[in-house]
Amino acid sequence: MIVPYLVAEPAGALIDGRQLKFLYLEIQEGYVTRTASDRREEEDKVKVLAFNSSPHMEKGGTSLVLTPFLEGMEEAGAEVELFYLHKLNIKPCLGCFHCWLKTPGECVQRDDMEVILPRFAASDIAVFATPVFVDGMTATMKMLIERLIPLMLPLFAIRDGHCRHPQREGIKPGKLALVSVCGFTELDNFNPLISHMEAICKNLGVEFAGALLRPYAAALPRLGRSGIPVEEVLEAAGSAGRQLVREGKIEGETLEAVSREFLPRETYVRAVNQYFNRKLRELEQGPD
Ligand SMILES: Cc1cc2nc3c(=O)[nH]c(=O)nc-3n(C[C@H](O)[C@H](O)[C@H](O)COP(=O)(O)O)c2cc1C
């Protein structure tokens, strides 16, 4: 939702959306918008650019962990901008390599990546937030990452003993943090995603700053109502954000607190099956 007193500025200028603690941005016809009253002293702040690729956006389990993480970053003095990928128009990469040869640094496609690319290049910390979909990131998140290649040069270089593309000049080296949630109970559900993100960071030449991982995230509100101290997960996510901005890294203990186990796997599986069996029975019976 865009609030009425917004000023619109051309893509590439700073903008903002609604009254969250951090800036939530929308793009409409190549324009981003922000409240005139909300201009900040941006220059010397750590710039954080966050993407949430959950189709459930602010109502999903991903947002449950991402929101306190971003709020923690802002409390520590960062300027935070958030985009929901499901609200953006990002087309798949055409693989034409024009961004490397004919139009260096620029994609031939006219879509919301025109707004995202300069922001990504100027950010100190990027946050990629995705639910686990079939053992990896969502397709929308992968599509965004593939469209980052205009930031790289076509040339090959040996970096840390490996063949890579150097970044274009003017791109901040930056850090990248992952936020992910999944439906199953084991932490190893995140392993393929973490390996992938680590490889992506090496590929893009950015530092992997760590991962906030939350199994059975969707159940947290319900567990909270039954007296389980799930607020500790959200507090830990906030601490992780503050640590990353203030100290440049997240403590292992903090990440463990985000992922902590609350109940035996068997108990959780039983509860999930009870829920789905009840829902299926209700559907079979139809409306009263
Ligand atoms: C298409 C699809 C694939 C999924 N694949 C996995 C999976 O491989 N492993 C897992 O633990 N959860 C899987 N999930 C469950 C989601 O990760 C889980 O529901 C998560 O909480 C969704 O986050 P959100 O509410 O932010 O969208 C999948 C969900 C969907 C819709």
The ligand as a Tripos MOL2 file, in Angstrom:
@<TRIPOS>MOLECULE
LIG
   31    33     1     0     0
SMALL
NO_CHARGES

@<TRIPOS>ATOM
      1 C1          6.2860  -25.1910   -3.1860 C.3       1 LIG1
      2 C2          6.7450  -25.4040   -1.7690 C.ar      1 LIG1
      3 C3          7.8440  -26.1930   -1.5190 C.ar      1 LIG1
      4 C4          8.2960  -26.3930   -0.2140 C.ar      1 LIG1
      5 N1          9.3830  -27.1700    0.0070 N.ar      1 LIG1
      6 C5          9.8350  -27.3530    1.2700 C.ar      1 LIG1
      7 C6         10.9730  -28.1840    1.5010 C.ar      1 LIG1
      8 O1         11.5920  -28.7130    0.5860 O.2       1 LIG1
      9 N2         11.3770  -28.3510    2.7970 N.ar      1 LIG1
     10 C7         10.7250  -27.7650    3.8500 C.ar      1 LIG1
     11 O2         11.1280  -27.9580    4.9970 O.2       1 LIG1
     12 N3          9.6280  -26.9620    3.6440 N.ar      1 LIG1
     13 C8          9.1840  -26.7530    2.3830 C.ar      1 LIG1
     14 N4          8.0920  -25.9350    2.1630 N.ar      1 LIG1
     15 C9          7.4380  -25.2800    3.3110 C.3       1 LIG1
     16 C10         7.8090  -23.7980    3.4550 C.3       1 LIG1
     17 O3          9.2030  -23.6250    3.5060 O.3       1 LIG1
     18 C11         7.1730  -23.2750    4.7270 C.3       1 LIG1
     19 O4          5.7730  -23.3860    4.6370 O.3       1 LIG1
     20 C12         7.5390  -21.8300    5.0570 C.3       1 LIG1
     21 O5          7.1490  -21.5400    6.3810 O.3       1 LIG1
     22 C13         6.8940  -20.8450    4.1140 C.3       1 LIG1
     23 O6          7.3240  -19.5500    4.4490 O.3       1 LIG1
     24 P1          6.4190  -18.2610    4.1530 P.3       1 LIG1
     25 O7          5.2280  -18.3650    5.0600 O.co2     1 LIG1
     26 O8          7.2660  -17.0790    4.4550 O.co2     1 LIG1
     27 O9          6.0270  -18.3220    2.7070 O.co2     1 LIG1
     28 C14         7.6190  -25.7570    0.8700 C.ar      1 LIG1
     29 C15         6.4790  -24.9570    0.5970 C.ar      1 LIG1
     30 C16         6.0480  -24.7820   -0.6980 C.ar      1 LIG1
     31 C17         4.8440  -23.9160   -0.9730 C.3       1 LIG1
@<TRIPOS>BOND
     1     1     2 1
     2     2     3 ar
     3     2    30 ar
     4     3     4 ar
     5     4     5 ar
     6     4    28 ar
     7     5     6 ar
     8     6     7 ar
     9     6    13 1
    10     7     8 2
    11     7     9 ar
    12     9    10 ar
    13    10    11 2
    14    10    12 ar
    15    12    13 ar
    16    13    14 ar
    17    14    15 1
    18    14    28 ar
    19    15    16 1
    20    16    17 1
    21    16    18 1
    22    18    19 1
    23    18    20 1
    24    20    21 1
    25    20    22 1
    26    22    23 1
    27    23    24 1
    28    24    25 2
    29    24    26 1
    30    24    27 1
    31    28    29 ar
    32    29    30 ar
    33    30    31 1
@<TRIPOS>SUBSTRUCTURE
     1 LIG1         1 GROUP 0 **** ****
